[in-house]
Amino acid sequence: MNETVPAEVRIEHIKRLLFTSEGESTYAILDGASVPGLLEKLAVAPEEHACLYRGELEPDLAHTAPYLVKLRPESPLTEWILGEGWGQHWGIFAITPASLEAFRRHLRGFLRVRDHKGQILYFRYYDPRVLSVYLPTCNIRELRFVFGPATSYVCEGHAPDVALRYSLQENRLKTTTVTLGSDKAETAR
């Protein structure tokens, strides 16, 4: 990764984006297929977590499935995700007052979509490269559905020192581009 901002500065700045809302929880939605050793990390971490897929999974599918993880600001797991995963397309982050189980139910509602031929496809919205292209194309009904109880989504931008924060305000998608390591934030509509 070509870093222009020291990792510790970048991590602290991302934490300020993720852990500022009183009464809300911060979740990572992680792609097991992109995160090396995710299941092993989750097995020893005290953080609440759940697979977005339902039921008992075959080992191969369990390793590639998406996982919802409730983050804590000073947790070693949070440090690992932000330190190793930022810029590597490991997943996205959400801020919401919802419980883990309630938010899991919401996120499961759009894991599968139909294409123009009616074929069911898995929708990998938890890949930041997908989310950043998809959200700006949504109409207000679709945005309300995707956001549900979430007040915002945060993901990496086009470079490791850029974060994107999406929120739904006044029936519009608000996109804020934050340059990590500085106080510069640029809002696009």
C-alpha positions as CSV (number, residue, x, y, z in Angstrom):
1,M,0.0,0.0,0.0
2,N,1.4,3.4,-0.9
3,E,0.9,5.4,2.3
4,T,1.1,9.1,2.4
5,V,-0.1,9.4,6.0
6,P,1.5,7.4,8.9
7,A,-0.6,4.3,9.8
8,E,-1.1,5.4,13.4
9,V,-2.4,8.9,12.3
10,R,-4.7,7.3,9.7
11,I,-6.1,4.8,12.3
12,E,-6.8,7.6,14.8
13,H,-8.5,9.7,12.2
14,I,-10.7,6.8,11.0
15,K,-11.6,6.1,14.6
16,R,-12.8,9.7,15.0
17,L,-15.1,9.1,12.0
18,L,-16.4,5.8,13.4
19,F,-16.8,6.4,17.1
20,T,-18.3,9.9,17.6
21,S,-22.0,9.2,18.0
22,E,-23.3,8.8,21.5
23,G,-25.9,6.0,21.8
24,E,-24.9,4.4,18.5
25,S,-22.8,1.4,17.7
26,T,-20.1,1.0,15.1
27,Y,-20.1,-2.2,13.0
28,A,-17.7,-3.5,10.4
29,I,-19.2,-5.6,7.6
30,L,-16.3,-7.7,6.5
31,D,-15.8,-9.9,3.5
32,G,-14.4,-13.2,4.6
33,A,-13.1,-13.8,1.1
34,S,-11.0,-10.7,1.3
35,V,-9.8,-10.9,4.9
36,P,-7.1,-13.4,5.6
37,G,-7.6,-15.3,8.8
38,L,-10.9,-13.5,9.7
39,L,-12.5,-16.6,11.3
40,E,-9.5,-17.3,13.4
41,K,-9.4,-13.6,14.6
42,L,-13.2,-13.7,15.4
43,A,-12.8,-17.0,17.2
44,V,-10.6,-15.4,19.9
45,A,-12.0,-11.8,19.9
46,P,-14.5,-10.8,22.6
47,E,-16.4,-8.6,20.1
48,E,-20.0,-9.6,19.2
49,H,-20.2,-10.8,15.7
50,A,-22.4,-12.9,13.4
51,C,-22.2,-14.3,9.9
52,L,-24.7,-12.6,7.5
53,Y,-25.5,-15.9,6.0
54,R,-28.0,-18.0,7.9
55,G,-27.5,-21.5,9.2
56,E,-24.6,-24.0,9.5
57,L,-22.1,-23.3,6.7
58,E,-19.7,-25.6,5.0
59,P,-16.1,-24.7,5.9
60,D,-15.3,-23.2,2.5
61,L,-18.4,-21.0,2.5
62,A,-17.8,-20.0,6.2
63,H,-14.4,-18.6,5.3
64,T,-15.7,-16.5,2.4
65,A,-19.0,-15.3,3.9
66,P,-19.6,-11.7,5.1
67,Y,-19.5,-11.0,8.8
68,L,-21.0,-8.3,10.9
69,V,-18.7,-7.3,13.8
70,K,-19.5,-4.8,16.6
71,L,-16.4,-2.7,17.1
72,R,-14.9,-1.1,20.2
73,P,-12.6,1.9,19.8
74,E,-9.6,0.5,21.8
75,S,-10.0,-3.1,20.8
76,P,-7.0,-5.1,19.3
77,L,-9.5,-6.3,16.6
78,T,-10.5,-2.8,15.7
79,E,-6.7,-1.8,15.5
80,W,-6.1,-4.9,13.3
81,I,-9.0,-4.2,10.9
82,L,-8.1,-0.5,10.5
83,G,-4.3,-1.1,10.4
84,E,-4.2,-4.1,8.1
85,G,-7.4,-3.8,6.2
86,W,-7.9,-0.2,5.4
87,G,-7.0,0.2,1.7
88,Q,-7.3,-3.6,1.1
89,H,-11.1,-3.7,0.5
90,W,-11.8,-5.8,3.5
91,G,-15.3,-4.3,4.1
92,I,-17.3,-1.2,5.1
93,F,-18.4,0.3,8.4
94,A,-21.8,1.4,9.6
95,I,-23.0,3.5,12.5
96,T,-26.4,2.7,13.9
97,P,-28.4,2.6,17.1
98,A,-29.6,-0.9,16.1
99,S,-28.5,-4.0,18.0
100,L,-26.2,-6.5,16.2
101,E,-29.1,-8.9,15.6
102,A,-31.5,-6.2,14.3
103,F,-28.8,-4.7,12.0
104,R,-27.9,-8.2,10.8
105,R,-31.5,-8.8,9.8
106,H,-31.5,-5.5,7.9
107,L,-28.2,-6.2,6.1
108,R,-29.5,-9.7,5.1
109,G,-32.3,-8.0,3.3
110,F,-30.1,-7.1,0.3
111,L,-27.5,-9.9,0.2
112,R,-29.2,-11.3,-2.9
113,V,-30.7,-9.3,-5.8
114,R,-32.2,-10.2,-9.1
115,D,-30.6,-9.2,-12.4
116,H,-32.6,-7.9,-15.4
117,K,-33.2,-11.6,-16.4
118,G,-34.6,-12.5,-13.0
119,Q,-31.6,-14.5,-12.0
120,I,-30.6,-14.3,-8.3
121,L,-27.1,-12.9,-7.6
122,Y,-25.2,-12.2,-4.5
123,F,-24.8,-8.5,-4.0
124,R,-21.4,-7.7,-2.5
125,Y,-22.3,-4.2,-1.2
126,Y,-19.9,-4.7,1.7
127,D,-17.0,-4.3,-0.7
128,P,-16.1,-0.5,-0.6
129,R,-15.5,-0.5,-4.3
130,V,-19.1,-1.6,-4.8
131,L,-20.7,0.6,-2.2
132,S,-19.0,3.7,-3.5
133,V,-20.3,3.1,-7.0
134,Y,-23.8,1.8,-6.0
135,L,-25.0,4.4,-3.4
136,P,-24.8,7.4,-5.8
137,T,-27.0,5.6,-8.3
138,C,-29.9,5.0,-5.8
139,N,-33.2,6.8,-5.8
140,I,-34.6,7.9,-2.5
141,R,-36.7,4.7,-2.0
142,E,-33.6,2.6,-2.5
143,L,-31.5,4.8,-0.2
144,R,-34.0,4.4,2.6
145,F,-34.0,0.7,2.1
146,V,-30.2,0.4,2.2
147,F,-29.8,2.8,5.1
148,G,-32.6,1.4,7.2
149,P,-31.5,1.9,10.8
150,A,-28.0,3.1,9.8
151,T,-27.2,6.7,10.2
152,S,-24.1,6.5,8.1
153,Y,-21.8,4.2,6.2
154,V,-18.0,4.8,6.1
155,C,-15.5,3.1,3.7
156,E,-12.1,3.7,2.2
157,G,-11.9,6.0,-0.8
158,H,-9.9,5.8,-4.0
159,A,-6.6,6.1,-2.0
160,P,-5.6,4.8,1.5
161,D,-5.6,8.4,2.9
162,V,-9.2,9.0,1.9
163,A,-12.4,8.0,3.6
164,L,-15.9,8.3,2.3
165,R,-18.8,8.9,4.7
166,Y,-22.4,8.4,3.4
167,S,-25.5,9.6,5.2
168,L,-29.1,10.2,4.3
169,Q,-30.1,13.8,4.9
170,E,-33.1,15.7,3.8
171,N,-34.1,12.7,1.5
172,R,-30.7,12.9,-0.3
173,L,-27.5,11.0,-0.2
174,K,-24.8,13.1,1.4
175,T,-21.3,12.1,0.6
176,T,-18.4,13.5,2.6
177,T,-14.8,12.8,1.4
178,V,-12.4,13.0,4.3
179,T,-8.6,13.3,3.8
180,L,-7.2,11.3,6.6
181,G,-4.5,12.9,8.7
182,S,-5.9,16.4,8.0
183,D,-9.0,18.3,9.0
184,K,-10.1,18.6,5.4
185,A,-13.5,17.3,4.5
186,E,-15.2,17.9,1.2
187,T,-18.9,17.3,0.8
188,A,-20.4,16.3,-2.5
189,R,-24.1,16.1,-3.2
